[in-house]
Amino acid sequence: MICFAGVAAAAAGCAGKAQEGEFKYLVDEFADLKVMKYEVPGWDELTLQQKEYIYHLGEASKYGRDIIWMQNNKYNLKIRKVLENILENYKGDRTSEDFAKFQTYAKRVFFSNGIHHHYAEDKFFPECSQEYFASLMTAVGEEAACAELLPVIFDPTIMPARKLMEADDIVAESAVNFYEGVTKAEVEKFYADMVDPSDKTPVSYGLNSRVVKGEDGVIYEDVYKVGGLYGPALEKICAELEMAAAVAENDLQKEYIADLVAYYRSGDLKLWDSYNIKWVKDTDAVVDFVNGFVEDYNDPLGRKATWEGLVNFKDAEASRRAELI
């Protein structure tokens, strides 16, 4: 399957300079990253309907971008907006070494969907000084945000890792934004009380929510759904998925997209299960996608899922070679 939308690819050491006339795979290189692009063989052989289907699925993937930023850390979106403001509007010297260091930091944040390393999960830091960073913020009207954001960006003791597995409390001390005001013990009790041991087909309790302790001390789930947490983004995702369903390749795709939309609108995890059961049966289609809260490895408790959006279509020639092998 060829990855078409919703992802960036990185490698530690591949793709040198392309020869004249050859496709250039290397887009950029900074810090410990190389950003790659790839050719997409087979695109011209797709029908117009398949291309339209891919387009709407791709748009649905892109509308989830802010969700993963917020899930990774509650300050990520604020920091990203400051970085974007500086890159777009700073009128000072853009040729200095300090500004180059700022740009490298901004690229790292954009690549990692936040201020923590995409694999190692440790917080990384700008190589320019905090004073210089503050001057950039002030120059673009972000001075009021300095007191809140600069310690998060520069202080190594504040949110040092996205996920801490060796800590006194891996929930309270991890920087991920799946929990608010609760401890590991409180979360584990919250879900232990919720589970029905007689249920033979239990849902993935907590997959699509944050656990929050309110000001009254009551612990509750803030569910990701239309009308709930991340509601505006999920509303846009649903609209694109419904347009995708109108040009889907087969009836099974239309059925499981309908289940996915119903799940986003209600937050009902039984609908998420129904969607996945139907999705895994779709083995004949050319176009495939992943859209939703799927993998739970960013959560220290392995319960909360991170947003993910991918669109793929089958490489017929590569599939033929695989069948021969």
MARMARMAR-240727 format. One line per 5 residues: number of its first residue (from 1); their letters; for each residue x, y, z of N, C-alpha, C, CB. Coordinates in steps of 0.2 Angstrom, whole numbers. Glycine has a CB too. Example, Ala and Ser with C-alpha at 12.3 -4.5 7.8 and 13.67 -1.06 7.14 Angstrom:
2
1) AS) 66/-28/39/62/-22/39/66/-16/39/57/-22/45 | 64/-11/35/68/-5/36/64/0/39/70/-3/29
***
This chain:
325
1) MICFA) 4/-6/0/0/0/0/4/6/0/-5/0/6 | 3/11/-4/6/17/-4/3/23/0/7/20/-11 | 7/25/5/5/31/9/4/37/5/10/32/15 | -2/40/5/-4/45/1/-5/52/5/-10/44/-3 | -8/52/10/-10/58/14/-9/57/21/-17/61/12
6) GVAAA) -8/62/25/-8/62/32/-2/60/36/-13/57/34 | 4/59/33/10/57/36/16/61/33/11/50/36 | 21/61/38/28/63/35/32/58/36/30/70/39 | 37/57/32/42/51/33/49/54/35/42/47/27 | 52/50/39/59/53/41/63/47/41/59/56/48
11) AAGCA) 70/48/40/75/43/41/81/46/44/76/39/34 | 85/42/47/91/44/50/97/44/45/93/40/56 | 97/40/40/102/41/35/100/37/28/108/37/38 | 97/41/24/95/38/18/94/44/13/89/34/18 | 94/42/6/93/47/1/98/52/0/86/50/1
16) GKAQE) 103/51/-3/108/57/-5/106/61/-10/115/54/-7 | 110/65/-13/108/70/-18/106/66/-24/114/75/-19 | 100/69/-27/98/65/-33/102/68/-39/91/67/-34 | 103/63/-44/106/65/-50/102/70/-54/108/59/-54 | 104/73/-59/101/78/-63/95/74/-66/105/81/-68
21) GEFKY) 89/77/-66/83/74/-69/80/69/-65/85/71/-75 | 83/66/-59/80/61/-55/75/64/-50/85/57/-52 | 71/60/-48/66/62/-42/70/64/-36/60/57/-41 | 69/69/-33/72/71/-27/68/69/-21/74/79/-27 | 71/64/-17/67/62/-11/68/66/-5/69/55/-10
26) LVDEF) 74/69/-4/75/73/2/72/80/1/83/73/3 | 68/81/6/65/88/6/69/93/11/57/87/9 | 71/90/17/74/94/22/78/90/26/69/99/25 | 83/93/30/87/89/35/88/94/40/93/87/31 | 87/92/46/88/96/52/89/92/58/83/102/53
31) ADLKV) 92/94/63/93/90/70/95/83/68/87/91/74 | 91/78/71/92/71/69/87/69/64/92/67/75 | 85/73/60/79/71/55/81/72/48/73/75/57 | 78/68/44/78/69/36/71/68/34/83/65/32 | 68/73/31/61/73/29/61/71/22/57/80/30
36) MKYEV) 57/66/20/57/63/13/50/64/10/59/55/14 | 51/64/3/44/63/0/45/57/-5/43/69/-4 | 40/54/-7/40/48/-12/36/49/-18/38/42/-7 | 38/45/-23/34/45/-29/28/41/-27/38/42/-35 | 23/42/-31/16/38/-30/14/35/-37/11/43/-28
41) PGWDE) 18/29/-38/16/25/-44/9/23/-44/21/20/-45 | 5/23/-50/-1/21/-50/-7/26/-50/-2/15/-45 | -5/32/-48/-10/37/-47/-14/38/-53/-7/44/-44 | -10/39/-59/-14/40/-65/-18/35/-67/-9/41/-71 | -18/29/-65/-22/23/-67/-28/23/-63/-18/17/-66
46) LTLQQ) -29/27/-57/-35/27/-53/-41/31/-57/-34/31/-47 | -47/29/-56/-52/32/-59/-53/39/-55/-59/28/-58 | -57/43/-59/-59/50/-56/-63/49/-49/-63/54/-61 | -67/44/-49/-71/42/-43/-66/40/-37/-76/37/-44 | -61/36/-38/-56/34/-33/-52/40/-31/-52/29/-36
51) KEYIY) -50/44/-36/-46/50/-34/-51/55/-29/-44/54/-40 | -57/56/-31/-61/60/-27/-62/57/-20/-68/61/-30 | -63/50/-19/-63/46/-13/-57/48/-9/-64/39/-14 | -51/47/-12/-45/48/-8/-44/56/-6/-39/47/-13 | -47/60/-10/-46/67/-8/-50/69/-2/-49/72/-14
56) HLGEA) -56/66/-1/-61/67/5/-58/64/11/-68/65/3 | -55/58/10/-52/54/15/-46/58/18/-50/47/13 | -42/61/13/-36/65/15/-38/71/19/-32/67/9 | -43/74/17/-46/80/20/-48/78/27/-51/84/16 | -51/73/28/-53/70/34/-47/69/39/-58/64/34
61) SKYGR) -42/66/36/-36/65/40/-33/72/42/-31/61/36 | -33/77/38/-29/83/40/-33/87/45/-29/87/34 | -40/86/45/-44/90/51/-42/87/58/-51/89/49 | -39/81/58/-37/79/65/-30/81/67/-37/71/64 | -27/85/63/-20/87/65/-20/91/72/-17/92/60
66) DIIWM) -24/95/74/-24/99/80/-26/94/86/-29/105/80 | -29/89/85/-31/84/90/-25/81/93/-36/79/87 | -21/78/88/-15/75/91/-10/80/94/-11/71/85 | -10/86/92/-6/91/95/-8/92/103/-6/98/92 | -15/92/103/-17/93/110/-16/87/114/-25/95/110
71) QNNKY) -17/81/111/-16/75/115/-9/74/118/-18/69/111 | -4/76/114/3/76/116/5/80/122/7/77/110 | 2/86/122/3/90/128/-2/96/127/11/93/127 | -4/99/133/-9/104/133/-6/111/131/-12/104/140 | 0/112/131/3/118/128/5/118/121/9/120/132
76) NLKIR) 5/112/118/7/112/111/4/116/106/6/105/109 | -2/117/106/-6/121/101/-4/128/102/-13/120/101 | -4/131/108/-2/138/110/5/139/107/-2/139/117 | 10/134/109/17/135/106/17/135/99/21/130/109 | 14/131/96/14/130/88/11/137/85/9/125/86
81) KVLEN) 6/140/88/3/146/85/8/152/86/-3/148/89 | 12/152/92/17/157/93/23/156/87/20/156/100 | 25/150/86/30/148/81/28/150/74/32/141/81 | 22/149/73/19/151/66/19/158/65/12/148/65 | 17/162/71/16/169/71/23/172/69/14/172/77
86) ILENY) 28/170/73/35/172/72/37/171/65/40/169/77 | 36/165/62/39/163/55/35/167/50/38/156/54 | 29/169/51/25/173/46/26/180/47/18/171/47 | 27/183/53/27/190/54/33/194/57/21/191/58 | 38/190/59/44/193/61/48/197/56/49/188/64
91) KGDRT) 49/204/58/52/208/53/59/210/54/48/215/53 | 62/206/59/69/208/61/74/204/57/70/206/68 | 80/203/59/85/200/55/84/192/55/92/201/58 | 83/190/49/81/182/48/88/179/46/76/181/43 | 93/182/45/99/179/43/104/177/48/103/184/38
96) SEDFA) 102/179/55/107/178/60/107/171/62/105/182/66 | 112/169/66/113/162/68/108/160/73/120/161/72 | 106/165/77/100/164/82/94/162/79/100/170/87 | 92/166/73/86/165/70/86/158/67/84/170/65 | 92/156/64/93/149/61/91/144/66/100/148/58
101) KFQTY) 94/145/73/93/140/78/85/140/80/97/142/84 | 82/146/80/75/146/81/71/142/76/72/153/81 | 73/143/69/70/139/64/70/132/65/72/141/57 | 76/129/67/77/122/68/73/120/73/85/121/70 | 72/124/79/68/122/84/60/121/82/68/126/90
106) AKRVF) 58/126/78/51/126/75/50/120/71/50/133/71 | 55/118/67/54/113/62/53/106/66/60/112/57 | 57/106/72/57/100/76/50/99/79/63/100/81 | 48/105/81/41/105/85/36/103/79/39/112/88 | 36/106/73/31/104/68/31/97/67/32/108/62
111) FSNGI) 38/94/66/38/87/64/36/82/69/46/85/63 | 37/84/76/35/79/81/28/80/84/40/80/87 | 24/85/81/18/87/83/18/89/91/13/81/83 | 23/93/92/24/95/99/31/96/101/20/91/104 | 32/97/108/38/99/110/42/93/113/37/104/116
116) HHHYA) 40/87/112/44/81/114/46/77/108/39/77/119 | 51/74/108/54/70/103/49/65/101/61/67/105 | 48/64/94/43/59/91/44/52/93/43/60/84 | 51/50/95/52/43/97/54/43/104/57/40/92 | 60/47/105/62/46/112/58/49/118/69/50/112
121) EDKFF) 53/53/116/48/56/120/51/61/125/45/51/124 | 57/63/125/60/68/129/59/75/126/68/67/131 | 58/80/131/58/87/128/64/89/125/55/91/134 | 64/92/119/70/95/116/69/103/117/70/93/109 | 75/106/116/75/113/118/78/117/112/79/114/124
126) PECSQ) 76/124/112/79/128/107/87/129/108/76/135/106 | 91/130/103/98/131/104/99/138/105/102/128/99 | 94/143/103/95/150/105/93/151/112/90/154/100 | 95/157/115/94/158/122/86/160/123/98/164/124 | 84/159/129/77/161/131/76/169/130/76/159/138
131) EYFAS) 81/173/131/80/180/130/79/181/123/87/184/133 | 83/178/118/82/179/111/75/177/109/87/176/107 | 73/171/112/66/168/110/61/173/112/65/161/113 | 62/176/118/57/181/121/57/187/117/59/183/128 | 62/189/114/62/195/110/58/194/103/70/197/108
136) LMTAV) 59/188/101/55/186/95/47/186/96/57/179/92 | 45/183/102/38/184/104/36/191/105/37/180/110 | 40/195/108/38/202/109/37/205/102/43/205/113 | 42/204/98/42/207/91/35/206/87/48/205/87 | 32/200/88/26/199/85/20/199/89/27/192/81
141) GEEAA) 20/203/95/14/204/99/12/198/103/9/205/94 | 17/194/105/16/188/109/19/189/116/18/182/106 | 20/195/118/24/196/124/19/193/130/25/204/125 | 13/194/130/9/192/135/9/184/137/1/194/134 | 11/181/132/12/173/132/18/171/135/10/170/126
146) CAELL) 23/176/136/30/174/138/30/170/144/35/180/138 | 27/173/149/27/170/156/24/163/156/23/175/161 | 19/162/152/16/155/152/20/150/149/9/155/150 | 23/152/143/25/147/138/33/146/138/24/149/131 | 37/152/140/44/151/140/46/146/145/47/158/141
151) PVIFD) 44/145/151/46/140/156/44/133/153/43/141/162 | 39/132/150/37/126/147/42/124/141/30/126/144 | 44/129/137/49/128/132/56/126/134/49/134/127 | 58/130/139/65/130/141/67/126/148/68/137/142 | 63/126/152/64/123/159/64/115/158/59/125/164
156) PTIMP) 70/112/159/70/105/159/67/101/164/78/103/159 | 65/105/170/61/101/175/53/101/174/62/104/182 | 51/105/169/44/106/168/42/101/162/42/113/166 | 38/96/163/36/92/158/42/89/154/31/95/153 | 46/86/157/52/83/154/51/78/149/57/81/159
161) ARKLM) 46/74/149/45/69/145/37/68/143/48/62/147 | 36/66/137/29/65/135/26/59/139/28/64/128 | 30/54/140/27/48/144/33/46/148/25/43/139 | 32/45/155/36/43/160/34/36/162/37/48/166 | 38/31/161/36/24/164/40/23/170/38/19/158
166) EADDI) 45/27/172/48/26/178/48/32/183/56/24/177 | 42/33/186/40/38/190/36/36/196/37/44/186 | 36/40/201/32/39/207/24/38/205/32/44/212 | 22/42/200/15/42/197/16/43/190/11/47/201 | 15/38/185/16/39/178/11/43/175/17/32/175
171) VAESA) 5/43/178/0/47/175/1/55/177/-7/45/178 | 2/56/183/2/63/185/9/66/183/2/64/193 | 14/63/182/20/66/180/22/65/172/26/62/183 | 18/62/168/19/62/161/16/68/158/15/55/158 | 19/70/152/16/77/149/11/76/145/22/80/146
176) VNFYE) 9/70/143/3/69/138/-3/72/141/2/61/137 | -8/73/137/-14/77/139/-20/72/139/-15/83/134 | -19/66/142/-25/61/142/-28/62/149/-23/54/141 | -25/65/154/-28/65/161/-27/72/164/-24/60/165 | -31/74/168/-31/81/171/-33/80/179/-35/86/168
181) GVTKA) -28/81/183/-29/82/190/-30/75/194/-35/86/191 | -28/70/190/-29/63/193/-23/59/194/-34/59/189 | -23/54/198/-17/50/199/-18/43/196/-16/49/207 | -13/39/195/-13/33/192/-18/28/196/-6/29/192 | -18/29/202/-23/25/207/-30/27/205/-21/25/214
186) EVEKF) -31/33/205/-38/35/204/-41/33/197/-38/43/204 | -36/33/192/-38/31/185/-40/24/185/-33/33/180 | -36/20/188/-37/13/188/-43/11/192/-31/9/191 | -44/14/197/-51/13/201/-57/15/197/-51/16/208 | -56/21/193/-62/23/189/-64/18/184/-59/30/186
191) YADMV) -59/15/181/-61/10/176/-62/3/179/-55/10/171 | -59/2/184/-61/-5/187/-69/-5/189/-57/-6/193 | -71/1/192/-78/2/194/-83/2/188/-79/8/198 | -80/4/182/-84/4/176/-85/-3/172/-81/9/171 | -80/-7/173/-80/-13/169/-85/-18/171/-73/-16/169
196) DPSDK) -89/-21/167/-94/-26/169/-90/-33/167/-100/-26/164 | -89/-37/173/-85/-43/172/-89/-48/168/-83/-46/178 | -95/-48/168/-100/-53/164/-100/-51/157/-107/-53/167 | -98/-45/155/-98/-44/147/-93/-48/143/-97/-36/147 | -96/-52/139/-91/-56/135/-88/-52/129/-95/-62/132
201) TPVSY) -91/-47/127/-88/-43/122/-87/-35/124/-92/-43/115 | -82/-34/129/-81/-28/132/-78/-23/127/-77/-28/138 | -80/-16/127/-77/-11/123/-70/-9/126/-82/-5/122 | -67/-5/122/-60/-3/125/-61/3/129/-55/-1/119 | -63/2/135/-65/7/140/-60/13/140/-66/5/147
206) GLNSR) -62/19/139/-57/25/139/-53/26/133/-53/24/145 | -54/23/128/-50/24/122/-51/31/119/-52/18/117 | -57/33/119/-58/40/116/-60/45/121/-64/39/111 | -56/46/126/-58/51/131/-52/53/135/-64/49/136 | -53/59/139/-49/61/144/-52/60/151/-47/69/144
211) VVKGE) -48/58/156/-51/57/163/-49/64/166/-48/51/166 | -54/67/169/-53/74/172/-56/74/179/-56/79/168 | -53/77/184/-55/78/191/-58/85/191/-50/77/196 | -64/86/192/-67/92/192/-66/96/198/-75/92/191 | -68/103/198/-67/107/204/-70/104/211/-69/114/203
216) DGVIY) -75/100/209/-79/97/215/-76/91/217/-86/96/213 | -70/89/214/-67/82/216/-70/76/213/-67/81/223 | -75/77/209/-78/71/205/-74/70/199/-86/73/203 | -73/63/198/-69/61/192/-74/59/186/-64/55/193 | -72/62/180/-77/60/175/-73/59/168/-82/65/174
221) EDVYK) -76/57/163/-73/56/156/-76/62/152/-75/49/153 | -71/65/149/-72/70/144/-71/67/137/-68/77/144 | -77/65/134/-77/60/128/-75/64/121/-83/56/127 | -71/62/117/-70/64/110/-76/63/106/-63/62/107 | -80/68/104/-86/67/100/-88/74/97/-91/63/104
226) VGGLY) -93/73/92/-96/79/90/-100/82/96/-100/78/84 | -99/88/98/-103/91/103/-99/90/110/-110/88/104 | -94/86/110/-90/85/116/-82/88/114/-90/78/117 | -78/84/117/-71/86/117/-68/85/109/-66/82/121 | -65/90/107/-63/90/100/-69/90/95/-58/85/98
231) GPALE) -74/93/97/-81/93/93/-80/96/86/-86/95/97 | -78/102/86/-77/106/80/-73/102/75/-74/113/81 | -67/99/77/-63/96/72/-67/89/70/-56/94/75 | -70/86/74/-73/80/72/-80/81/68/-76/76/79 | -83/87/69/-88/89/64/-86/89/57/-91/95/67
236) KICAE) -80/92/56/-77/93/50/-75/86/47/-71/98/50 | -72/82/51/-70/75/49/-76/71/47/-67/72/55 | -82/72/50/-88/68/48/-90/71/42/-93/69/54 | -90/77/41/-93/80/34/-88/77/28/-92/88/34 | -82/77/29/-78/74/24/-79/67/23/-70/76/25
241) LEMAA) -80/63/28/-81/56/28/-87/54/24/-81/53/35 | -92/58/26/-99/58/22/-98/59/15/-104/62/25 | -94/64/13/-93/65/6/-89/60/3/-89/72/5 | -84/57/6/-81/51/4/-85/45/3/-75/49/9 | -90/44/7/-94/38/7/-98/39/0/-99/38/13
246) AVAEN) -100/45/-2/-104/46/-8/-101/43/-14/-106/53/-8 | -94/43/-14/-90/41/-20/-86/34/-18/-85/46/-22 | -88/31/-13/-84/25/-11/-84/20/-16/-87/22/-4 | -79/15/-16/-78/10/-21/-84/4/-20/-72/7/-20 | -86/3/-14/-91/-3/-13/-96/-1/-8/-87/-9/-12
251) DLQKE) -101/-5/-7/-106/-4/-2/-103/-5/5/-112/-9/-3 | -98/-10/6/-95/-11/12/-91/-5/15/-90/-17/12 | -88/-2/11/-85/5/13/-90/10/15/-81/8/7 | -95/10/12/-101/15/14/-103/13/21/-106/15/9 | -104/6/22/-107/4/28/-102/6/34/-108/-3/28
256) YIADL) -95/4/33/-91/6/39/-89/13/40/-85/2/38 | -90/17/34/-89/24/35/-95/27/39/-88/28/28 | -101/24/38/-107/26/41/-106/25/49/-113/23/39 | -103/19/50/-102/17/58/-97/22/61/-100/10/58 | -92/23/57/-87/28/60/-90/35/61/-81/28/55
261) VAYYR) -94/37/57/-97/44/58/-101/44/64/-101/46/51 | -105/38/64/-110/38/70/-106/37/76/-114/32/69 | -100/34/76/-96/34/82/-94/41/84/-90/29/81 | -91/44/79/-89/51/81/-94/56/83/-86/54/74 | -100/55/81/-106/59/83/-108/57/90/-112/59/78
266) SGDLK) -108/51/92/-110/48/99/-105/47/104/-114/42/97 | -99/45/102/-94/43/106/-95/36/109/-93/47/112 | -99/32/106/-101/25/108/-96/20/105/-108/23/105 | -92/17/110/-87/13/108/-89/6/104/-82/11/114 | -95/5/105/-98/-1/102/-98/0/94/-105/-3/105
271) LWDSY) -100/6/92/-99/8/85/-92/8/83/-103/15/84 | -87/10/87/-80/9/85/-79/2/83/-76/12/90 | -81/-3/88/-80/-10/86/-83/-12/80/-82/-14/92 | -89/-10/79/-93/-12/73/-89/-9/67/-100/-9/73 | -87/-3/67/-83/0/61/-77/-5/60/-81/7/63
276) NIKWV) -73/-7/65/-67/-10/64/-68/-17/61/-63/-11/70 | -74/-21/63/-75/-27/61/-77/-27/54/-81/-30/65 | -81/-22/51/-82/-21/44/-76/-19/40/-88/-16/43 | -72/-15/43/-66/-12/39/-61/-18/38/-63/-7/44 | -60/-22/43/-55/-27/42/-58/-33/36/-54/-31/48
281) KDTDA) -64/-33/35/-67/-37/30/-66/-35/23/-74/-39/31 | -64/-28/22/-64/-25/15/-57/-26/12/-65/-17/16 | -56/-32/9/-50/-34/7/-49/-34/-1/-48/-42/8 | -54/-32/-4/-54/-31/-12/-53/-24/-14/-60/-34/-14 | -54/-19/-10/-54/-12/-12/-47/-10/-14/-57/-8/-7
286) VVDFV) -46/-5/-18/-40/-2/-20/-38/3/-15/-40/1/-27 | -43/7/-12/-41/12/-8/-43/10/-1/-45/19/-9 | -38/12/4/-39/10/11/-37/16/15/-35/4/13 | -40/16/21/-38/22/26/-39/20/33/-43/28/24 | -35/24/37/-36/24/44/-38/31/47/-29/21/48
291) NGFVE) -43/31/51/-45/38/53/-48/37/60/-50/41/49 | -44/40/65/-47/39/72/-42/39/78/-52/34/72 | -45/37/83/-41/36/89/-40/28/90/-45/38/96 | -33/27/88/-32/19/87/-27/17/92/-29/19/80 | -20/19/91/-15/16/95/-15/19/102/-8/17/91
296) DYNDP) -13/15/107/-13/18/114/-6/18/117/-18/13/118 | -1/18/113/6/17/116/8/24/119/11/14/111 | 5/30/117/7/36/120/5/37/127/5/42/115 | 0/33/129/-3/33/136/1/29/140/-10/31/136 | 4/32/146/7/28/151/4/22/153/10/32/157
301) LGRKA) -3/22/153/-7/16/155/-9/12/150/-13/19/159 | -8/14/143/-9/10/138/-17/9/137/-7/3/139 | -21/14/138/-28/14/138/-31/19/133/-31/15/145 | -28/25/133/-30/31/129/-27/31/122/-29/38/132 | -31/32/117/-28/31/110/-27/38/107/-33/28/105
306) TWEGL) -22/39/103/-19/45/100/-23/45/93/-12/45/99 | -24/51/91/-27/52/84/-22/50/79/-29/60/83 | -25/47/73/-21/45/68/-25/46/61/-19/37/69 | -22/48/56/-25/48/50/-21/47/44/-28/55/49 | -22/41/40/-19/39/34/-23/37/29/-14/33/36
311) VNFKD) -21/38/23/-25/36/17/-20/33/12/-28/42/13 | -22/27/10/-17/23/5/-21/20/-1/-14/17/10 | -17/18/-6/-21/14/-11/-15/9/-13/-23/19/-17 | -18/4/-16/-14/-2/-18/-9/-1/-24/-19/-8/-19 | -3/-3/-23/2/-3/-28/1/-10/-32/9/-2/-26
316) AEASR) -2/-10/-37/-4/-16/-41/2/-20/-42/-8/-15/-47 | 8/-17/-45/14/-20/-47/17/-23/-41/18/-16/-51 | 18/-19/-36/21/-22/-30/17/-28/-27/22/-16/-25 | 11/-27/-27/7/-33/-24/8/-39/-29/-1/-31/-25 | 9/-38/-35/10/-44/-40/17/-47/-38/10/-42/-47
321) RAELI) 22/-43/-37/28/-46/-35/28/-50/-28/33/-40/-34 | 24/-47/-23/23/-50/-17/20/-57/-18/20/-46/-12 | 15/-57/-22/11/-64/-23/16/-69/-26/5/-63/-28 | 21/-67/-31/25/-71/-34/30/-74/-28/29/-68/-39 | 32/-70/-24/37/-72/-19/34/-77/-14/40/-66/-15
***
